[in-house]
Amino acid sequence: MIKERDVPLQLNPLGRMRWYLHPNLDDVSIPALIVAAHDLEPGETSGKLLFHGGSMIFFLDGRGKTILDGETYQWQAGAALARDG
């Protein structure tokens, strides 16, 4: 089990993130899968996310909007946004 306190917080152009699975991590069970937690404060925006292949975003907390392929989607805690490759 990976605990949040054991995963370093990284500041990057997207904001504050914790990487749980990623191809650049050596000690993970599935390096081909990318799993990260992205932390945004109220009113903050993230950088533009670019994906190669399918993606899914699950919103743990809060509410907001996401623009995907020019279309705006409103979301709240517990919602998921998925896109095929």
N, C-alpha and C positions, 0 to 999 in steps of 0.2 A: 504494500500500500504506500502510495506517495502522499505525504502530508504537505499542506501549503507552507508550513514553517520550514520545511526542508528544501523548498524550491526557491532559488534566489530571484528577487525582483529585478527585472531589466528595464532600463529606460531606453527607448528607441524612437524612431520617427512616428510610430503608431501610438505611443504612450507608454504606460506602465504595464508590463506583461510578465507572466510566469510561464515558462515552457516545461510541460510535463512529458511530452513525447516530441521528438524532432530528429531528423536524420543526422544532425551534428552532435547529438548527445550519445556518449559511448555506453552508458550504463542503463539503457532502456530495453524493454522486451520487444517492442515493435518499432524499430527506427524509421520505417517507411510511413508511419502515421504521425501527423502533426496534431498535438493537443496543447492548447495554451489558454490561460486565463488572461483576459484583457480588462484592466481596471480603469474606469473613467469616472471622474467626479461629475456631479450635476452641472450641466452647461458646457462640459468639455466635449470636444470632437476628436475622433481618431484620424489617423492618416488613411489614405486609400489602400484597401486590401486588394491584392491581386492573387488569384488562385489558378493553378494549372490542374485541371481535373475538377472533380466534384468537391463540394464543401458543405459544411453544416455549421451554423452558429446557434448555440443555445444560450438564452439570456437568463442568467441566474437571479438578477436583481434589477430593480429600476424600471424605467420605461424610456422610449425614445423613438427614433426613426432611422431607417437605413435606406440608402439609395442604391438600387441594384439595376444595372442596365438601363439607367434613366428613369426607373419607376421607384416611387417612394413607398416604403412599407413601415407602418406604425407597429411597434411591439411593446410588450411589457414582460415582467418577470414570468418565467415558465414557458415563454414562446420559443419557437425554433424557426430558423430560416435556412432552407436547403436549396442548393443549386447543383444541377447535373453538370458534368464536364462540358 
